[in-house]
Amino acid sequence: MKNLFLALALLIMGAVCSEAAAKTTSESNFSNQVLNFLKQEGYMPSIDSDGDVKFKSEGDTYFVIAHDYNDGWYVKIMGLMGAEGVNTRAVLEACNATVAEYKFVRCYYRAQNSDIVYECAGYFTGIEQFKALFEDFMSILKNADSMLLEKYSEFS
């Protein structure tokens, strides 16, 4: 009997957790608009298993993650850099130096995933605002990527 209650509780908890992770209709619509925009710009984007837009630029993989926020969306463009077997202190110093140089980028090390996340984020009320800032965000991210590598070599 206890096992039945435990199984039922786990089933309910799993359903609640998967529902919380699902994208809202608004978030999905915005992500589809981003997908179409990136296709028009010559990228080959796709929607990943989380409902985020995934695309490549100059060999690096980026994600566009949109969340409902007030009457618009909180949107992050995020890049990942592999960091397996790195000097942790050098990575943290490189992240700090990169954030200090590029105020509009966030950068942090995820030891559990062995990667470095670098991202730009903003609040958008429509796809036109996203389109207007996309190239600037990508420029910042590409510069941050280069600086991370440069600073890591200085600190390691």
C-alpha positions as CSV (number, residue, x, y, z in Angstrom):
1,M,0.0,0.0,0.0
2,K,2.8,2.4,0.9
3,N,4.5,1.6,-2.4
4,L,1.3,2.5,-4.3
5,F,1.1,5.9,-2.5
6,L,4.8,6.5,-3.2
7,A,4.3,5.6,-6.9
8,L,1.3,7.9,-7.2
9,A,3.1,10.8,-5.5
10,L,6.1,10.4,-7.8
11,L,3.7,10.2,-10.8
12,I,2.0,13.4,-9.8
13,M,5.3,15.2,-9.0
14,G,6.6,14.2,-12.4
15,A,3.6,15.5,-14.2
16,V,3.8,18.8,-12.3
17,C,7.6,19.2,-13.0
18,S,7.2,18.4,-16.7
19,E,4.3,20.9,-17.0
20,A,6.4,23.6,-15.4
21,A,9.2,23.0,-17.9
22,A,6.8,23.2,-20.9
23,K,6.8,26.5,-22.9
24,T,3.7,28.6,-22.8
25,T,1.9,29.4,-26.0
26,S,3.2,32.9,-25.9
27,E,6.8,31.7,-25.5
28,S,6.4,29.1,-28.3
29,N,5.0,31.8,-30.6
30,F,7.9,34.1,-29.9
31,S,10.4,31.3,-30.4
32,N,8.8,30.5,-33.7
33,Q,9.1,34.1,-34.8
34,V,12.8,34.0,-33.8
35,L,13.2,30.7,-35.8
36,N,11.7,32.3,-38.9
37,F,13.8,35.5,-38.5
38,L,17.0,33.4,-38.2
39,K,16.1,31.4,-41.3
40,Q,15.6,34.7,-43.2
41,E,19.1,35.7,-42.0
42,G,20.6,32.6,-43.4
43,Y,21.0,30.5,-40.3
44,M,19.7,26.9,-40.0
45,P,17.9,27.1,-36.7
46,S,15.9,24.4,-35.0
47,I,13.8,24.0,-31.9
48,D,15.5,21.8,-29.3
49,S,13.8,19.5,-26.8
50,D,13.3,22.3,-24.3
51,G,11.5,24.4,-26.9
52,D,14.4,26.8,-27.2
53,V,15.8,28.0,-30.6
54,K,19.2,26.4,-31.4
55,F,21.5,27.7,-34.2
56,K,25.1,27.7,-35.2
57,S,27.3,30.7,-36.2
58,E,30.9,30.4,-37.2
59,G,31.1,26.9,-35.7
60,D,29.7,27.9,-32.3
61,T,26.3,26.8,-31.1
62,Y,23.9,29.4,-29.6
63,F,20.5,29.2,-28.0
64,V,17.7,31.7,-27.9
65,I,15.6,31.2,-24.7
66,A,12.4,33.2,-24.3
67,H,10.3,33.4,-21.1
68,D,7.1,35.3,-20.6
69,Y,7.7,38.5,-18.6
70,N,5.0,41.1,-17.9
71,D,3.6,42.1,-21.4
72,G,6.7,40.8,-23.3
73,W,9.5,38.3,-23.1
74,Y,12.8,38.0,-21.2
75,V,15.1,36.7,-23.9
76,K,18.6,35.3,-23.6
77,I,21.0,34.5,-26.4
78,M,23.4,32.0,-24.9
79,G,26.6,30.4,-26.1
80,L,28.4,27.5,-24.5
81,M,32.1,26.8,-24.4
82,G,33.5,23.4,-23.4
83,A,35.6,23.5,-20.3
84,E,36.6,19.9,-19.5
85,G,39.8,19.4,-17.6
86,V,40.5,23.1,-17.2
87,N,42.1,25.1,-14.5
88,T,39.1,26.3,-12.5
89,R,40.8,29.4,-11.1
90,A,41.8,30.4,-14.6
91,V,38.3,29.9,-16.0
92,L,36.8,32.0,-13.2
93,E,39.4,34.8,-13.7
94,A,38.7,34.7,-17.5
95,C,34.9,35.0,-16.8
96,N,35.4,37.9,-14.4
97,A,37.7,39.7,-16.9
98,T,35.2,39.2,-19.7
99,V,32.3,40.5,-17.7
100,A,34.3,43.5,-16.7
101,E,35.2,44.3,-20.3
102,Y,31.8,43.6,-21.9
103,K,29.2,44.9,-19.4
104,F,26.3,43.6,-21.4
105,V,27.4,39.9,-21.2
106,R,27.1,37.5,-18.3
107,C,29.6,34.7,-18.0
108,Y,29.8,31.8,-15.6
109,Y,31.4,28.4,-15.2
110,R,29.3,25.3,-14.7
111,A,31.6,22.7,-13.2
112,Q,28.9,20.0,-13.2
113,N,28.5,20.4,-17.0
114,S,32.1,21.2,-17.7
115,D,31.2,24.3,-19.7
116,I,31.2,28.0,-19.6
117,V,28.0,29.9,-20.3
118,Y,28.2,33.3,-21.8
119,E,25.0,35.2,-22.6
120,C,23.3,38.5,-23.4
121,A,19.7,39.1,-22.2
122,G,17.0,41.7,-22.7
123,Y,13.4,42.5,-22.4
124,F,11.4,42.6,-25.6
125,T,7.8,43.5,-26.3
126,G,7.9,42.2,-29.9
127,I,10.1,40.5,-32.5
128,E,11.0,43.8,-34.1
129,Q,13.0,44.8,-31.0
130,F,14.7,41.4,-31.0
131,K,15.6,41.8,-34.7
132,A,17.0,45.3,-34.0
133,L,19.4,44.1,-31.3
134,F,20.3,40.6,-32.6
135,E,23.4,41.6,-34.5
136,D,24.7,43.6,-31.5
137,F,24.1,40.7,-29.2
138,M,25.9,38.3,-31.5
139,S,28.8,40.7,-31.9
140,I,29.1,41.0,-28.1
141,L,28.9,37.2,-27.7
142,K,31.6,36.6,-30.3
143,N,33.9,39.1,-28.7
144,A,33.2,37.5,-25.3
145,D,34.1,34.1,-26.7
146,S,37.4,35.4,-28.0
147,M,38.2,37.2,-24.8
148,L,37.4,34.2,-22.7
149,L,40.0,32.2,-24.6
150,E,42.5,35.0,-24.5
151,K,42.1,35.6,-20.8
152,Y,42.1,31.9,-19.9
153,S,45.5,31.5,-21.6
154,E,46.8,34.5,-19.6
155,F,45.6,33.1,-16.2
156,S,46.5,29.4,-16.7
